[in-house]
Amino acid sequence: MPLVRIGLGLAGLVLLGGAVFGIRQTQLPPPQPIQFSHTKHVGLGIPCLFCHSGALKGDTAGLPTLSLCAACHQQIANPSTDAQTRLQLSILASYIKNNRPITWVPVAILPDFVFFSHSPHIAAGLNCENCHGEVGQMTLAVPQEMNMGWCLDCHRTRYKNNPVMLARLTDCLTCHK
């Protein structure tokens, strides 16, 4: 019997370790083709919607295109002495020179069974930071924990005094179609 208990204990530890590892992996920023610094760009006063303009009228915020990056970086001299910045700008210059699209890896990914649109959230006056965290303080965008309970808590808090909107925004079919 003691060997069975030890075996079950070890199996439990392996499963727990695997679960912790899996959860941790979902919280790490994915590798990107260019290590884009949100801190630097937000620090220059560039609003989120300049690069992610799809959020204004669409379901997805979209990712910046090569032409958008090139529009600024071919016009602005960058006297940076930071070796990492120079390296990333040389990678960008290579994409521009070869007219190769940048294959950004999305950071905020929802399951296929969830419908989400940025535009009503923008129209409701929410800032990107409400859901994505203080991206302006992140060198690389980091996934935020977004789940159904988190969304429902926000909807319930914002619309607790508006029963019509509360009913609409807590109806399952609003997000699960």
C-alpha positions in Angstrom: 0.0 0.0 0.0 2.7 2.6 0.7 4.1 2.2 -2.8 0.7 2.8 -4.3 0.3 6.0 -2.2 3.8 7.2 -3.3 3.0 6.4 -6.9 -0.4 8.3 -6.7 1.4 11.2 -5.0 4.0 11.4 -7.7 1.4 11.1 -10.4 -0.5 13.9 -8.8 2.6 16.1 -8.6 3.4 15.5 -12.2 -0.2 16.5 -13.2 -0.1 19.5 -11.0 3.3 20.5 -12.4 2.0 20.1 -15.9 -1.0 22.3 -15.2 1.1 25.0 -13.6 3.6 24.9 -16.5 0.7 25.1 -19.0 -0.9 28.1 -17.3 2.4 29.9 -17.0 3.0 29.4 -20.8 -0.3 31.2 -21.5 0.9 34.2 -19.5 4.2 34.7 -21.4 4.5 37.0 -24.4 4.8 35.0 -27.6 8.0 35.5 -29.6 7.6 38.3 -32.2 9.4 38.9 -35.5 10.4 42.3 -34.1 10.7 43.0 -30.3 8.4 46.0 -30.6 8.6 48.3 -27.5 5.2 49.5 -26.5 6.9 51.6 -23.8 8.9 53.7 -26.3 5.9 54.2 -28.7 3.4 55.1 -26.0 6.1 57.3 -24.5 6.2 59.2 -27.7 2.5 59.9 -27.4 1.3 57.4 -30.1 -2.2 56.3 -29.2 -3.1 52.6 -29.3 -5.7 53.2 -32.1 -3.0 54.6 -34.4 -1.5 51.1 -34.8 -4.6 49.1 -33.9 -7.2 51.1 -35.9 -9.4 48.1 -36.5 -10.7 48.5 -33.0 -12.6 51.6 -34.0 -15.1 49.9 -36.3 -14.4 46.2 -36.3 -14.3 43.1 -34.2 -10.5 42.8 -34.1 -8.1 45.6 -33.3 -5.7 44.5 -36.0 -2.0 44.5 -36.0 0.2 47.2 -37.5 1.1 46.7 -41.2 4.5 47.1 -42.7 3.4 50.3 -44.5 2.3 51.8 -41.2 5.6 51.1 -39.5 7.5 52.3 -42.6 5.5 55.6 -42.8 7.0 56.7 -39.5 10.4 54.9 -39.5 11.4 56.1 -42.9 10.6 59.7 -42.0 11.9 59.9 -38.5 15.7 59.9 -37.9 16.4 57.7 -34.9 19.6 58.8 -33.2 19.2 56.0 -30.6 22.4 54.7 -29.2 20.6 51.7 -27.6 22.1 48.6 -29.4 18.8 46.6 -28.9 16.8 49.4 -30.6 19.2 49.7 -33.4 19.0 45.9 -33.9 15.2 45.9 -34.0 15.2 48.9 -36.4 17.6 47.1 -38.7 15.2 44.1 -38.7 12.3 46.5 -39.6 14.4 48.0 -42.3 15.0 44.6 -43.8 11.2 43.9 -43.9 10.7 47.3 -45.5 13.5 46.9 -48.1 12.3 43.4 -49.1 8.6 44.4 -48.9 7.9 41.4 -46.7 4.9 41.7 -44.4 5.6 41.5 -40.7 3.9 38.3 -39.3 3.0 39.6 -35.8 1.8 37.0 -33.4 -1.4 38.0 -31.6 -1.2 38.2 -27.9 -4.8 38.4 -26.8 -6.5 35.3 -28.2 -10.0 34.2 -27.3 -11.5 30.8 -27.9 -13.3 30.2 -31.1 -16.7 29.8 -29.3 -16.5 33.4 -28.0 -17.6 36.4 -30.1 -15.9 39.7 -29.2 -15.9 43.0 -30.9 -13.7 45.9 -29.9 -15.9 48.6 -31.4 -18.8 48.6 -28.9 -16.2 48.7 -26.1 -14.5 51.7 -27.7 -17.9 53.3 -28.2 -18.7 52.7 -24.5 -15.7 54.9 -23.6 -13.4 52.1 -22.5 -9.7 52.6 -22.9 -7.5 49.8 -24.2 -5.9 49.6 -20.7 -9.2 48.6 -19.2 -8.8 45.1 -20.7 -5.2 44.9 -21.9 -3.5 46.4 -18.8 -0.9 49.2 -18.8 0.6 48.3 -22.2 2.4 51.6 -22.2 4.5 50.3 -19.3 5.2 46.9 -21.0 8.3 46.6 -23.2 6.5 43.6 -24.9 2.7 43.1 -24.7 1.9 40.5 -22.1 -1.3 38.4 -22.3 -3.9 39.5 -19.6 -6.2 37.0 -18.0 -9.5 37.5 -19.8 -12.2 35.0 -19.1 -16.0 34.9 -19.0 -16.2 35.7 -15.2 -13.9 38.7 -15.7 -16.0 40.1 -18.6 -19.3 39.5 -16.7 -17.9 41.3 -13.6 -17.1 44.3 -15.7 -20.5 44.3 -17.4 -22.3 43.9 -14.0 -20.3 46.7 -12.4 -20.6 49.2 -15.3 -24.4 48.6 -15.9 -25.7 47.8 -12.4 -28.0 50.8 -12.6 -29.2 50.1 -16.2 -31.3 46.9 -16.2 -31.8 46.9 -20.0 -28.1 47.0 -20.7 -27.3 44.7 -17.9 -29.7 42.1 -19.3 -28.3 42.5 -22.8 -24.6 42.3 -21.7 -25.1 39.3 -19.4 -27.1 37.3 -21.9 -25.1 34.2 -23.0 -25.9 34.8 -26.7 -24.3 38.2 -26.6 -20.8 36.6 -26.6 -21.6 33.0 -27.5 -23.2 32.6 -30.9 
